[in-house]
C-alpha cells in the first residue's frame, strides 16, 4: 500500500470536505484516516490516503489538489508518507 498525507488549511467555507473527497474518489483514492477541526473561522484537516490505485502519477495528482485548494481559497498539500517514515528512522 502506498500512502500519502494531505493537509488542508484556510478560511472555512462550505464544501471543503465534499470537494476534496470528490476529487479523491474521482482519482480512485481511498481515505484511510481523517481529522479536521475548525478554530474560530479557520479550517484545518489532515488525511492519510491510499494512493496505490491512483489514476494519475503523483505529481499530477498533487498538482490537481493544489489547484482545487486555490479555487476554494485554501492551501492543500500532498506528500508521500515515505518522507515522514524516513525522517523518523534517523
N, C-alpha and C positions, 0 to 999 in steps of 0.2 A: 504494500500500500504506500502510495506517495501522498504525503500530507503537505499542506500549506497553511500559513497563518494569515488571516485577513483582518485588518483593523479599519474601522470606520470612525471618523471623528468630525464633528462640526455642529453647527446650529441645528437643533431639532426641527424637522419638517415631516409632514405626513408622507408615508410611503417608503421610508428608508429601508426597512426590513423587507417589505414586499418587493421593491425594485431590485434590491441586492439579491434576494433569494431567487427571483425570476431569472436574473442573469446567470446565476449558478446553475439552476435547473436547465436552462437553455443549452448550457455547455456540459451537461451531464456530470456536474459536480455534486457530491453528497456532503451535507453538513454533518460533521461528527459531534461537534460541541459548539455552543454559542453562549455568550454572556453579553448583556447590554444593560446600560444604565443611562439615565438622564439626570444630570445635575444642573439645577435651575433650568435654563433653556438649551443646555449643551448635551449632545448625544455622543455616546462612546460605545462601540461594540467591538468584540473580538470573536472571531470564528476560527475553528480548526476544521479544515475541509479535506476531503479525499479527492485528489486531482488525478488519480490513476486512469480514469476513463474520460478525461477532458478531451473535447473535440478540437481544441486549438493547442498550439505549442504554448509553453508557459509565458513567454514574452507577450504574445498576442492576447492571451487571457488576462494577464496582469494589466496590460495597457487598456484593455476594454473596461476593466474595473475602475481604473483611474479616470477614464473618460466619463463613466457613469457617475462617479463622485463629482466631477467638475460640473456636470449637468444639474446636480442637486445642490451645489454649493458646499460639498464635503470633500474631505481628504480620505480616499480609500487606497490602502496599500496592501500588497500581497507579497509575501516572502515564503520561500521554500523552508520547510521545517528543519532541513539539514543544517541550515545556518545556526539555528538555536542549539541543536544537538551537539554540533562541533564546538561551539563556544563553551559549553558546559563540560566537555571532556578534558579540557586542559587542566 
